[in-house]
Amino acid sequence: MNHLISIEDLERADIERIVAQAERFAEVSDREIKTLPTLRGRMVLNLFYESSTRTRSSFELAAKRLSADVVNFAASGSSVEKGESLKDTVLTLSAHKPDAIVVRTPWAGAAELVSRWCSAAIVNAGDGKHEHPTQALLDVYTLRQRVGAIDGSSIWIVGDVAHSRVARSNVIAFQRMGAKVTVVGPPTLIPRGIEQLGCDVRYTLDELHTADIVYALRMQNERMSETWVPSTREYAAWYQINGKRLSPHQILMHPGPVNRGVELSGEVVDSPQAVITAQVQAGVVVRMAVLYELLAGSREPRPVASMAGSRAA
Amino acid sequence: MSAGEPLIGGPQPPADLLLRDVHVLDPRAAIDARHDVRVRAGLIVEIGEPGTLDVEQWTAEAARGADGGGIEELVDGAGRLRLLPAFFDPHVHLRTPGQEHKEDLLTGTSAAAAGGFGAVIAMPNTDPVLDSAPLLRSVRDAAAREARVPVGFLPAITRGLAGEQLSEMAELRQEGALGFTDDGKPVRSAGMLRKALQYQRLCGGVLALHEEDQTLSRGGAMHEGAVSAALGIAGIPTIAESTMVARDAALAGYEDGRVHFQHLSCASSVEAVADAKARGFRVSTEVCPHHLLLTEEDVRGLDTSMKMHPPLATEEDRLALIEGLRDGVIDCVATDHAPHARNEKEVPFEQAPMGTTGLETAFAALHTGLVVPGILELSLLVERMSAGAALFELPTPTIAVGERANLALVDLDATWVAGEHGWESRSENCCFAGRTLQGRVLMTLAAGAIAHRDRALTMVGV
């Protein structure tokens, strides 16, 4: 594996290998000295074009646990605000010879582009509304810890599917691990054609009790002002996961940060069925496993694909 | 009521040529056979049986001016090279004035000539917008100096393309406007378009319409469907185009106005145009090579050369467009040649500007994709490639004695990789770049002058 751009690029065996590696790192996390020397002398660059405290600090912690050097580059307050293009920024930062670049942007396909412009291993930490592969891996890991294999399980992803890279990566990852995925939300927030990813589509929670795992997505306030749904109140009335809707056998997941009282009621967030905190903990060990997968043992610089960019033949 | 030639090009010496044993194909003139064709002083003067005409020497007084006799250049077609009426493109962006880093009159018309086009119509979404008579005069003056093939201009329907006030259409017509368009944007307000249609009774000129309901397309960067859902990119539904086609066809019918729908992209729009034509409304339409050959699947790799407006739609839409072109619901081919600089396109897909270049690849791509596999007849493609001229009340390029030489000499067997030796266009954002195409334009004559000759073409002077 040279890069982690898309869950689509991973076979089930790849996902299982990364999850197994994360399990080994988890054992270390329980020790008094949590740091491993594995990536000493290697540099991980966090290139973030969107504000993100959680994902960025999770990557930073993962890299430091493996003794890598970490450089954080945030678009705000940088050359980007002075009009530098993504390509020029990447070429400039490449001069520091990072071994890996963790990149988050608001644009689909940007991580893939970055991988063409430099020789570092690229980790996609979110490209627009397209993909967020490490989130999907940590969710698979979390489920593995909690329930074991998810073959044949029914997973419902609830909420704003249209604007969610988490939903897209998880639909693919959960199906690859043998689960059956249903996406559910207001019809305005379910993109036309999403069923071609292999998932079922529903618009109500009437059959929610059939799910083994309920994965709620964050409902952003700006979706209301853009009139995707009439009001927060109406959204919550129809789609909020609360004590009445969540069955006792179900596991509840959420990528964070939670809007209490909107997509989740306070009682379910705090219930033992919720694994939301476990997801955050999983984030560090899974990202350690991803960096390990990409960097450990590969000292040779990677060839740069093509500076001119590739064209379909 | 327009003054002067509506098409205007640079000063090119009239050609003296003997095209020997070329396969002449002009579906309108019902010619499909091998001939010798003599072009003298830019006019087609003789069409004879193959191998019967000889190169003639000219004396000064004949047509060439004082400095000595002309010798006809000889091109030997060996019975194999096709001589076609030059193509006509009613929809190109030459980016002058204001965006010359993308294209200018010389590079854009050189690209046209390289693609076999004998004339093009330029769009007004320049900087500043082409919406006033003085500006039109200045770009026509520039075209008279620089253009390789004649150019016609469609100034804006509304000032600044803002959709709020009509441009001075009557004065623009006097200055040589072929018609009007807000291309790149729709005329959002039905009331505004109705006024333009009413005013058309005074000044004439076709209204060419970019159809897009922006309340449906807003924020979208590609076709709305399975691929946009998988990529998480906001989609543009095909109804953003077809509902506007239907609205504006109804307006044109009500006012008995003359409208031309630009770059049709989907099945539902073809249906809307067919319906309008069946009702006898004065509507015409065009289709671009990329919509005839590519689909949303080609966008999956997020190559920004595949980002254009309207977006590449589904295979079903593509097949409906081919059918429309075949049965005449779609009148002609247009490229919507839309050059953008490399740095503008070398960005994430959602940030990239819309548009692909198309002049240099249009015929070869359509020949490769539709004629070679037997989907369209060559003669039908040739007819549709030049049918745009008549839609704008211009003479159709024709191969007949006495006609100005507007000709494309084509090798249908030659294969080449699009872009492998660079482009005549200043920009390289071509959706067909890197593809192997069959069919190459070897020579283009525009308004009687040689506008392009391929390096592969050997000429024999005698």
Interface residues (C-beta under 8 A of the other chain):
Chain A: S85 L86 K87 T105 P106 W107 A108 G109 A110 E112 L113 D127 G128 K129 H130 E131 S164 R165 R168 P191 R192 G193 I194 Q196 L197 G309 S310 R311 A312 A313
Chain B: E224 G225 A226 V227 S228 A229 A230 L231 G232 I233 A234 G235 P237 D298 G301 L302 D303 S305 M306 N343 E346 V347 P348 F349 E350 Q351 A433 G434 R435
